[in-house]
Amino acid sequence: MITTLRIDSLAFGGRGVGRLEGKAVFVPGTAPGDLVRCRTVREKKRFAEAELVEVLEPSPHRHQPPCPVAHECGGCQWQHLPYEQQLVWKEKIFRDLLMRQAGIASDKVLSIVPSAKEWGYRSRVQFKCRMTEEGFVMGFYRAGSHYVVDIARCPITDERLNALLPVLRSLLGASPFASLIPQVDMAVGDDGRCRVVLHFIGSDPDAFHGWLKQPAHKVEAALFVQSGRKETLRQVYGETDLHIQVAEPLLALAYGPGGFAQINLEQNRRLVMEVLAAAELTGRENVLDLFCGMGNFSLPLARRAASVTGVEDFEPSIEKARQNARDNGIANAHFLARPAEGALHDLSQKAPIDLVLLDPPRTGAYGVVKELVAAVVPRILYISCDPSTLARDLQPLIHQGYDLAWSRPFDLFPQTFHTESLTLLVKE
């Protein structure tokens, strides 16, 4: 069914929302104020999902996306919105979600921290690949599909990574293995060094690895091959580590292929400084950092605490965290390769934990939250990349005597609907 609809708001996930006969209709690619024609693609009892057919009257807040494939690529949802409007809606959606799902008072949600860069901020990116009749395609999946939209450059990606695209497209497209490379991961550090990981799905990774050694010098980046899980990573050429910088005075932190670093390095530094301010450490506290990665928060905190224990289940990241502690002369940070679940219970038997910091993946930390309720930790700092799972995890903590002091959204992902956040909880 095709209908005319006025869009009046935006929803978590980036879609515009209008109402038809009292039912919410979600339409991707729209802006508040748009009058659109849309086609219903899914009808539910309380809402409907539609696709945009035509913008009849554009919103005064709509503008032309600078990326030529913004309407087709699934990477960005909000390039048609000016950045100021993106920030308004990210803050509103974040506040409304916490109020509605976790019962948080509106004034507990602080104003959003904007990104210093609207464009070129991505220090890590995954390009999807496919060999077609027209040649080797590198880009991103079209929303809701596995169709790869070919791109010449990505405007939200660091230009040093964009510069590698034509080189890799030419090199891989001409190789006998082109149809066996589904993905290329790229990353750049604060020092400007780049790293490329080629994912290979063929039955003979040794042959691909051997072939790569000859043309590897054409790629101005360290080069790796991954032929399955992260444990299969093999170095072809160049240095293993990339380095990012955090805190004041600056700490240089290394992370290896397969490891994690925030994609917006400048915003990550601001987030680390906000964590240090919120922790209010006096030098006497024992801190537990769960999902610690290579020490992004653990090591800055360790310089202000009596001790910090970092926990992460990806052992190469723990090895890197230990290396980062040694390289930066930090002796009071200790790191354990184990699941986050159970760590608080085990470690609190040895010494009281004064502060727990959580930085879980998008799925949240519900298992850890149940332990926090039982352990009665005085202060919790929760870093979240998904407000839905954050709201879910906050509920049992608030119901069991924790006061939510404040929660602040951070924009680490301009041109998309994604929002990072930092929340402080204090035991009443």
Backbone torsions as a table, in degrees:
resi	resn	phi	psi	omega
1	MET	NA	131.0	175.9
2	ILE	-103.6	131.8	-177.8
3	THR	-141.5	165.5	175.7
4	THR	-99.3	136.7	-171.5
5	LEU	-145.5	137.9	172.6
6	ARG	-96.5	124.9	178.8
7	ILE	-85.2	126.9	-176.8
8	ASP	-116.5	-9.5	-179.4
9	SER	-160.4	178.3	174.3
10	LEU	-120.9	149.8	-178.4
11	ALA	-114.8	160.2	172.4
12	PHE	-57.7	129.6	-172.2
13	GLY	110.0	-14.3	171.3
14	GLY	97.3	-7.8	-176.4
15	ARG	-81.3	149.4	172.3
16	GLY	-75.5	154.6	-178.2
17	VAL	-126.9	127.8	170.4
18	GLY	-126.2	176.3	-179.3
19	ARG	-127.7	134.5	179.3
20	LEU	-129.6	112.1	-178.1
21	GLU	54.7	41.2	177.3
22	GLY	82.4	-6.1	-178.1
23	LYS	-100.1	135.6	177.4
24	ALA	-70.8	136.2	177.7
25	VAL	-123.2	123.6	-177.2
26	PHE	-98.7	125.9	-176.2
27	VAL	-131.7	111.9	177.6
28	PRO	-64.3	153.1	173.3
29	GLY	76.9	15.7	-178.6
30	THR	-114.2	165.8	-178.6
31	ALA	-129.3	149.1	176.4
32	PRO	-56.9	128.7	-175.9
33	GLY	103.5	-18.2	176.8
34	ASP	-63.8	139.7	164.0
35	LEU	-105.6	119.7	-170.9
36	VAL	-129.3	157.7	163.0
37	ARG	-99.8	131.6	-178.3
38	CYS	-139.8	155.8	-177.9
39	ARG	-111.6	124.0	178.3
40	THR	-67.6	128.9	179.3
41	VAL	-114.8	-18.5	178.6
42	ARG	-152.5	126.4	-177.4
43	GLU	-113.2	123.9	175.7
44	LYS	-117.1	174.3	-176.8
45	LYS	-65.1	-40.9	-172.8
46	ARG	-107.9	-10.7	-179.7
47	PHE	-155.4	170.4	176.7
48	ALA	-136.1	155.1	174.8
49	GLU	-116.3	137.6	-176.0
50	ALA	-137.3	163.9	174.1
51	GLU	-113.7	147.7	-178.3
52	LEU	-72.9	129.8	175.4
53	VAL	-101.5	-45.8	-175.5
54	GLU	-161.5	140.9	171.6
55	VAL	-91.0	111.5	-178.1
56	LEU	-80.5	-44.0	176.3
57	GLU	-133.3	110.8	-178.5
58	PRO	-71.3	144.7	174.2
59	SER	-63.5	148.7	173.7
60	PRO	-64.0	-15.8	179.2
61	HIS	-92.0	-2.0	-178.7
62	ARG	-87.6	141.7	170.6
63	HIS	-139.3	172.3	-177.1
64	GLN	-77.0	123.6	178.1
65	PRO	-62.8	138.8	179.3
66	PRO	-71.3	-22.9	-178.9
67	CYS	-85.7	128.8	-176.8
68	PRO	-67.2	-17.6	179.8
69	VAL	-114.4	18.9	-177.2
70	ALA	-58.2	-34.8	-178.6
71	HIS	-74.1	-16.1	-173.6
72	GLU	-110.4	-37.3	-177.8
73	CYS	-74.0	144.2	-179.3
74	GLY	-90.3	4.6	-175.8
75	GLY	-74.6	-41.4	-179.1
76	CYS	-114.8	139.9	177.9
77	GLN	-107.9	-20.0	-168.0
78	TRP	-125.1	26.8	177.9
79	GLN	-64.1	-20.4	179.7
80	HIS	-80.7	-1.8	177.9
81	LEU	-107.9	134.8	172.0
82	PRO	-57.7	150.3	-173.5
83	TYR	-59.8	-37.4	179.6
84	GLU	-59.5	-38.8	177.5
85	GLN	-70.2	-36.8	175.5
86	GLN	-57.1	-44.5	-179.4
87	LEU	-65.0	-41.9	178.4
88	VAL	-57.2	-47.0	-175.4
89	TRP	-75.8	-34.6	176.6
90	LYS	-61.9	-45.3	179.5
91	GLU	-64.3	-43.5	-179.1
92	LYS	-64.0	-46.5	-178.9
93	ILE	-63.8	-42.4	179.1
94	PHE	-62.0	-47.5	-178.4
95	ARG	-64.0	-46.5	-177.8
96	ASP	-62.6	-38.6	-178.4
97	LEU	-66.3	-44.1	179.1
98	LEU	-67.3	-37.6	177.5
99	MET	-64.7	-45.6	-174.3
100	ARG	-74.1	-43.2	-172.5
101	GLN	-94.1	-24.1	-177.4
102	ALA	-122.1	0.7	177.6
103	GLY	69.5	27.2	-178.7
104	ILE	-79.9	135.9	177.2
105	ALA	-67.7	144.5	-175.5
106	SER	-56.6	-39.4	-175.6
107	ASP	-74.5	-5.9	175.4
108	LYS	-80.2	-15.2	178.8
109	VAL	-94.0	115.2	-177.4
110	LEU	-83.5	168.3	-177.4
111	SER	-65.9	150.2	-177.0
112	ILE	-70.7	146.4	175.7
113	VAL	-94.5	112.3	-177.3
114	PRO	-69.7	158.0	172.3
115	SER	-80.3	138.7	177.3
116	ALA	-65.6	-27.6	179.5
117	LYS	-117.0	128.5	171.8
118	GLU	-83.8	-28.1	-174.4
119	TRP	-130.0	155.8	174.7
120	GLY	66.3	22.9	-175.1
121	TYR	-91.6	-16.7	-173.3
122	ARG	-74.5	118.1	177.2
123	SER	-94.5	-10.4	175.6
124	ARG	-135.3	141.8	-178.8
125	VAL	-155.7	147.1	176.6
126	GLN	-115.7	115.9	177.0
127	PHE	-96.9	127.8	174.7
128	LYS	-81.7	148.1	-174.2
129	CYS	-131.9	153.1	175.5
130	ARG	-160.2	139.5	174.4
131	MET	-91.7	120.4	-177.7
132	THR	-120.3	176.4	177.2
133	GLU	-63.5	-27.7	-179.7
134	GLU	-85.5	-10.3	180.0
135	GLY	131.3	-171.0	-176.6
136	PHE	-81.5	122.8	-175.0
137	VAL	-105.1	132.9	174.4
138	MET	-129.9	128.9	-180.0
139	GLY	178.6	-136.9	-177.3
140	PHE	-132.9	155.2	177.6
141	TYR	-65.7	139.3	167.6
142	ARG	-63.6	143.2	-176.4
143	ALA	-52.7	130.5	176.4
144	GLY	71.9	19.0	-178.2
145	SER	-148.8	177.4	172.6
146	HIS	-112.2	23.0	174.1
147	TYR	-81.9	124.9	-176.8
148	VAL	-88.4	119.6	176.0
149	VAL	-85.0	117.9	-177.6
150	ASP	-73.0	139.8	179.0
151	ILE	-132.6	148.5	173.8
152	ALA	-85.0	-38.0	174.6
153	ARG	-157.5	157.1	178.6
154	CYS	-110.2	118.1	-173.0
155	PRO	-68.9	-17.8	177.3
156	ILE	-92.0	-2.0	-177.7
157	THR	-97.2	144.4	176.9
158	ASP	-52.1	134.0	-175.6
159	GLU	-62.6	-25.1	177.8
160	ARG	-68.2	-27.8	174.3
161	LEU	-81.7	-38.5	175.9
162	ASN	-58.5	-34.9	-179.0
163	ALA	-64.8	-22.9	179.8
164	LEU	-80.9	-18.3	-175.0
165	LEU	-57.7	-54.5	-177.7
166	PRO	-64.0	-32.3	178.7
167	VAL	-65.1	-48.0	-178.2
168	LEU	-70.4	-37.5	178.5
169	ARG	-60.6	-44.4	180.0
170	SER	-67.8	-45.8	-177.3
171	LEU	-63.9	-50.6	-175.7
172	LEU	-73.7	-35.7	179.6
173	GLY	-64.3	-29.5	-179.3
174	ALA	-89.7	-3.4	-176.2
175	SER	-84.1	157.7	176.0
176	PRO	-73.3	-2.6	-176.6
177	PHE	-109.3	11.3	-171.1
178	ALA	-55.4	-38.3	-176.5
179	SER	-76.9	-4.5	-175.8
180	LEU	-109.1	14.5	-179.1
181	ILE	-118.4	97.2	-175.7
182	PRO	-86.0	-16.3	-173.6
183	GLN	-156.8	145.8	174.3
184	VAL	-128.4	120.8	176.7
185	ASP	-96.6	134.4	176.9
186	MET	-126.9	149.3	176.0
187	ALA	-151.6	152.3	176.4
188	VAL	-134.8	141.8	179.8
189	GLY	-96.3	176.4	177.3
190	ASP	-64.3	-20.4	178.4
191	ASP	-87.0	1.7	177.6
192	GLY	86.1	-4.8	177.5
193	ARG	-73.5	144.7	-178.8
194	CYS	-114.3	154.5	177.6
195	ARG	-138.2	138.8	-179.5
196	VAL	-125.6	130.5	173.7
197	VAL	-116.3	119.7	177.9
198	LEU	-96.5	122.3	177.3
199	HIS	-86.8	131.5	-174.9
200	PHE	-125.2	129.4	-176.6
201	ILE	-113.9	11.2	179.1
202	GLY	-78.1	171.6	-177.4
203	SER	-84.6	-10.0	-176.8
204	ASP	-129.2	74.3	-179.7
205	PRO	-62.4	-26.2	178.4
206	ASP	-62.0	-40.1	-179.4
207	ALA	-66.0	-41.8	178.4
208	PHE	-65.0	-44.0	179.0
209	HIS	-60.0	-44.2	179.6
210	GLY	-65.9	-39.9	179.4
211	TRP	-63.9	-37.6	-176.2
212	LEU	-66.0	-27.5	-174.5
213	LYS	-60.4	-32.4	-177.5
214	GLN	-71.8	-48.4	-178.7
215	PRO	-91.4	5.4	-173.3
216	ALA	-58.3	-32.6	-177.1
217	HIS	-64.6	-17.3	178.8
218	LYS	-72.9	-19.1	-178.7
219	VAL	-97.9	116.0	-178.6
220	GLU	-82.0	65.3	-178.9
221	ALA	-166.4	156.7	169.4
222	ALA	-65.9	142.9	-171.8
223	LEU	-125.3	133.6	-179.2
224	PHE	-136.3	157.5	175.4
225	VAL	-122.2	134.8	174.5
226	GLN	-122.3	123.1	-174.4
227	SER	-115.1	25.8	179.6
228	GLY	168.7	-129.2	176.5
229	ARG	-71.5	174.0	-175.5
230	LYS	-59.6	-26.2	-179.1
231	GLU	-64.7	-16.0	-177.9
232	THR	-89.0	0.4	-178.3
233	LEU	-58.1	131.3	178.4
234	ARG	-131.9	137.2	-179.9
235	GLN	-80.0	134.0	174.8
236	VAL	-103.6	-42.4	-171.1
237	TYR	-163.5	144.5	171.5
238	GLY	89.6	178.1	-177.6
239	GLU	-76.9	148.4	-176.3
240	THR	-73.9	-45.3	-168.0
241	ASP	-92.1	147.7	161.9
242	LEU	-108.6	156.9	-178.3
243	HIS	-124.7	137.4	171.1
244	ILE	-118.5	163.6	-179.2
245	GLN	-120.8	136.1	179.9
246	VAL	-140.7	162.6	170.6
247	ALA	67.1	177.1	177.4
248	GLU	-137.4	125.0	-7.0
249	PRO	-62.7	157.1	-170.7
250	LEU	-62.4	137.5	168.5
251	LEU	-107.4	134.2	173.8
252	ALA	-97.0	120.0	-176.8
253	LEU	-116.1	128.8	179.1
254	ALA	-92.9	144.8	169.0
255	TYR	-140.7	142.9	-173.8
256	GLY	-95.3	176.4	175.7
257	PRO	-61.4	135.5	-175.5
258	GLY	89.7	-14.6	178.3
259	GLY	-83.7	176.6	-174.1
260	PHE	-117.4	136.6	165.4
261	ALA	-142.9	148.7	178.4
262	GLN	-59.1	146.2	-175.3
263	ILE	-76.9	-23.7	-179.2
264	ASN	-106.8	94.7	-169.7
265	LEU	-66.8	-37.6	-179.8
266	GLU	-67.5	-42.4	177.7
267	GLN	-68.5	-32.6	176.4
268	ASN	-60.9	-39.7	178.0
269	ARG	-63.1	-39.3	178.2
270	ARG	-66.6	-38.1	178.9
271	LEU	-65.4	-42.4	177.9
272	VAL	-60.3	-43.8	-179.6
273	MET	-65.1	-35.9	177.5
274	GLU	-67.1	-38.5	176.8
275	VAL	-61.5	-44.9	-179.0
276	LEU	-62.9	-40.3	179.2
277	ALA	-67.4	-41.9	-177.5
278	ALA	-70.5	-29.4	-178.0
279	ALA	-66.9	-30.9	178.7
280	GLU	50.0	49.7	-177.2
281	LEU	-78.1	145.3	179.9
282	THR	-111.2	-3.4	-177.1
283	GLY	98.9	-2.0	-177.9
284	ARG	-110.4	-3.3	-170.3
285	GLU	-88.8	151.1	168.4
286	ASN	-102.0	123.9	-174.2
287	VAL	-115.1	138.9	174.4
288	LEU	-115.4	121.6	179.7
289	ASP	-109.7	107.2	-179.0
290	LEU	-95.2	141.0	-172.7
291	PHE	62.5	51.6	-167.0
292	CYS	-80.5	-15.4	-177.8
293	GLY	57.8	-136.0	-176.9
294	MET	-93.1	16.6	173.6
295	GLY	100.6	22.0	-176.5
296	ASN	-54.2	-42.3	177.5
297	PHE	-102.9	-33.5	-176.0
298	SER	-56.5	-48.0	-172.5
299	LEU	-73.1	-41.9	171.6
300	PRO	-59.8	-38.8	177.9
301	LEU	-65.9	-36.6	-176.8
302	ALA	-62.0	-29.1	179.5
303	ARG	-71.7	-8.7	-178.0
304	ARG	-122.7	0.4	-175.7
305	ALA	-119.7	168.6	173.3
306	ALA	-71.4	-42.8	178.4
307	SER	-156.2	151.6	174.2
308	VAL	-132.4	133.0	172.7
309	THR	-115.3	123.8	177.8
310	GLY	-104.2	138.3	-177.6
311	VAL	-126.6	132.4	-178.9
312	GLU	-156.9	137.6	-176.8
313	ASP	-89.3	-5.2	176.4
314	PHE	-93.9	102.5	-169.8
315	GLU	-58.5	-39.4	177.3
316	PRO	-57.7	-33.6	176.9
317	SER	-68.3	-37.4	177.4
318	ILE	-66.0	-41.4	176.8
319	GLU	-60.7	-39.0	178.8
320	LYS	-68.5	-37.8	177.6
321	ALA	-62.4	-41.8	177.9
322	ARG	-64.5	-40.5	177.0
323	GLN	-62.9	-42.8	-180.0
324	ASN	-63.4	-37.8	177.2
325	ALA	-62.8	-46.1	179.4
326	ARG	-62.7	-47.1	-175.8
327	ASP	-63.6	-27.6	-179.1
328	ASN	-101.3	8.6	176.1
329	GLY	66.0	33.8	-179.6
330	ILE	-104.9	114.3	-173.0
331	ALA	-101.7	-11.8	-174.8
332	ASN	-101.8	18.2	175.2
333	ALA	-111.7	128.4	-177.9
334	HIS	-125.4	144.0	-171.5
335	PHE	-129.8	136.7	-178.0
336	LEU	-123.5	131.1	174.9
337	ALA	-90.1	98.2	-178.4
338	ARG	-165.2	163.9	175.3
339	PRO	-63.9	151.1	178.1
340	ALA	-67.0	-36.7	179.2
341	GLU	-62.2	128.5	179.7
342	GLY	93.7	-18.3	-176.0
343	ALA	-66.3	-42.7	-179.4
344	LEU	-62.2	-44.9	179.1
345	HIS	-59.5	-46.9	-176.2
346	ASP	-67.8	-44.2	-174.1
347	LEU	-76.2	-30.9	-179.6
348	SER	-71.8	-12.9	174.7
349	GLN	-72.1	-24.6	-176.4
350	LYS	-91.4	-36.6	-180.0
351	ALA	-158.7	147.8	179.6
352	PRO	-64.9	141.6	177.3
353	ILE	-99.5	123.8	-177.1
354	ASP	-91.5	-28.0	-178.0
355	LEU	-146.9	131.4	172.1
356	VAL	-113.2	129.0	172.8
357	LEU	-109.7	131.3	179.5
358	LEU	-117.5	132.0	172.5
359	ASP	-137.3	67.7	-172.5
360	PRO	-78.5	169.6	173.1
361	PRO	-69.8	-177.7	-174.2
362	ARG	-57.6	-25.9	-179.1
363	THR	-73.2	-9.3	177.6
364	GLY	84.6	-162.8	-172.2
365	ALA	-141.0	47.6	-173.5
366	TYR	-62.5	-37.5	178.1
367	GLY	-63.0	-40.5	178.4
368	VAL	-68.6	-37.6	-178.3
369	VAL	-59.4	-39.1	179.1
370	LYS	-62.7	-35.5	175.9
371	GLU	-69.6	-38.0	-179.9
372	LEU	-62.2	-38.8	178.6
373	VAL	-60.7	-40.7	-177.7
374	ALA	-78.8	-31.2	-172.5
375	ALA	-82.9	-22.5	179.4
376	VAL	57.9	65.3	174.9
377	VAL	-83.0	134.5	-175.8
378	PRO	-59.5	-40.7	-175.3
379	ARG	-137.6	141.1	178.3
380	ILE	-129.4	132.6	169.9
381	LEU	-114.4	121.4	-175.5
382	TYR	-116.4	115.3	174.6
383	ILE	-99.1	126.2	-174.3
384	SER	-130.2	144.2	172.8
385	CYS	-110.0	9.3	179.1
386	ASP	-146.6	107.3	-176.6
387	PRO	-64.0	-24.0	179.0
388	SER	-67.5	-48.4	179.2
389	THR	-72.5	-29.4	174.2
390	LEU	-61.1	-49.0	-179.8
391	ALA	-59.2	-42.3	178.3
392	ARG	-60.5	-44.8	-176.5
393	ASP	-72.7	-27.3	-179.5
394	LEU	-71.5	-31.1	-172.8
395	GLN	-55.4	-53.3	-178.9
396	PRO	-65.2	-31.2	178.9
397	LEU	-66.9	-43.8	179.9
398	ILE	-67.7	-38.0	-179.4
399	HIS	-70.9	-19.7	-177.5
400	GLN	-109.1	29.1	167.6
401	GLY	100.1	8.1	174.6
402	TYR	-93.5	136.8	175.6
403	ASP	-97.5	126.9	175.5
404	LEU	-80.3	106.6	-177.7
405	ALA	-68.9	-46.5	177.2
406	TRP	-171.1	162.5	174.5
407	SER	-139.6	131.0	-177.2
408	ARG	-125.3	123.5	174.1
409	PRO	-77.0	147.0	174.9
410	PHE	-123.7	136.6	176.1
411	ASP	-94.7	101.0	174.9
412	LEU	-98.5	-6.1	-170.5
413	PHE	-135.5	63.5	177.9
414	PRO	-55.5	150.3	-178.0
415	GLN	76.5	-0.2	175.5
416	THR	-123.9	171.1	178.8
417	PHE	-84.5	-8.4	-172.6
418	HIS	-68.2	143.4	-179.2
419	THR	-137.3	130.4	171.2
420	GLU	-90.8	161.3	177.7
421	SER	-155.0	159.8	175.0
422	LEU	-129.0	128.3	-176.7
423	THR	-126.8	133.6	176.8
424	LEU	-108.5	127.0	175.5
425	LEU	-119.8	136.9	-178.3
426	VAL	-125.0	133.6	178.9
427	LYS	-69.7	128.0	-178.1
428	GLU	-69.9	NA	NA
